[in-house]
Amino acid sequence: MLRTKSPRLGAPLLRAALGFGRRAGVRAASGGRGHAWLRPAGQDTGVQVYNSLTGRKEPLVVERAGTASWYSCGPTVYDHAHLGHACSYVRFDIIRRILTRVFGCNIVMVMGITDVDDKIIQRAREMDLPPVSLARHYEEEFKQDMAALKVLPPTVYLRVTENIPQIISFIEGIIARGHAYSTAKGNVYFDLKSRGDKYGKLVSVAPGPVGEPAGDSDKRHASDFALWKAAKPEEIFWASPWGHGRPGWHIECSAMASMVFGGQLDIHSGGIDLAFPHHENEIAQCEAFHQCRQWGNYFLHSGHLHVKGKEKMSKSLKNYVAIKDFLRTFSPDVFRLFCTRSSYRSAIDYSDNAMLHAQHLLLGLHSFLGDARAYMKGQLACSPVQEDQLWEGLSSTKGAVWAALADDFDTPRAVDAILGLVHLGNGQLRAAQDPGGPRSPAVFGAIVSYIEQFFGTIGISLANQQCVSEDGSAATLHSVVEELVRFRQSVRQFALTAPEAPREARQQQLLERRPLLEACDALRQDLAAHGINIKTAGSQSNPASHVFSHMTHLEDAEAG
């Protein structure tokens, strides 16, 4: 864990090692929220990103070439994480992977963990546990949930309770600059009027103040918000210049982000519900402390996960699905694919049908890749493919995917382009009566490689992994299934081969072999029930009935 021994805010050696802290030159641009946004001077990543500070897409310019500083608001660890949380973290994980692996931008990400808070204290009291023990338990559970969802960990987690001296120092700096005040009760508040017209960068009109009832408050103004809260009886506390207490919610993120990145931050992310007041107050605190016009250059906000079409999934509404419960039914790849089917900024509706649709898409991708590999190995016979058309389709898909990802990480458009390529490839892998002529395995190899690479980039594994366990049992099972499929293929090919004999004799022999085809179909259905899908290319109905109805049609034509 990163810590500083001095009570002064800073950690200059840490910032120097990471390459942050020196403020780059900036130039003004019109801000969509009524405030001038300063376009950073630095390296243009080639990505247009929707910036909540301006309300429009802007070129993503980072201070250091090839490196971006990113602060992510982490969880308040008082309960189980649910799919609403997961949706935001998975969406930003996809963006992080795209920036790193597609656009070559190394991400230095810091995530704050709120491990002391009103909710934590209340829940610990209900469970008769020390607040620290409760917080550690749910923090570890959160990290396990994120790992199960394949969310990359941040470069470093920072806990509030391990950075109290830095937070106190940060508050002292804001007071010294005339933007905060302490009270006789031992509270410290940010003086919002000291910001003048600079407050409200993320919202066109800041909502009314929310805080303590007027009769109980020692604020100067109703809109002021707490930087330090005086301790209440039997609550956890720390010593400070203003007496025993603990940090307010907003100040912790400002102090911890500044501890690593100083007075310049490239990217700040969180759910849309954090834009006001949390992120707005972070901006006010940091710009007051660092005495700068613009602390964070880009604010990215993700849309809510909705249930029943309109309700936000949340603990307060008791309509949430725990991550562990979800993963008992669906894989993390299904949820990740579900998240790519809408813009990260938009609300997204959760339902079993939506998950089943994502699962169907994922199975379709696996099916195509399996067919393409079978074709490459000579195990799938089809008519000669239009190789030039496939190469052109692959090239145009690459261009479309790149353009989509550079346009505010437009994963729905990128995935649609990939699905179009799959449709094109499937159309070429048609079963044929006379599967002779030249073959084109290389183009399918290139398509398979690119599709696996794309989905691997966003954290979905489509690779055909041969071994997934130490004792080799999974690899053995995989080999057994392959042998079974090859045996079925040989039986099916024998049943479909017309012998050299008079027409009546051929028809009789093929009819006698029909039970073999039916047995092959039954085996395919039984394997599908266990998640093993065997696809007969080009067939849209029962293979046995399709073959014999087609044969009858040919015989009728001959008889006429």
Disulfide bonds with the S-S distance in Angstrom:
none
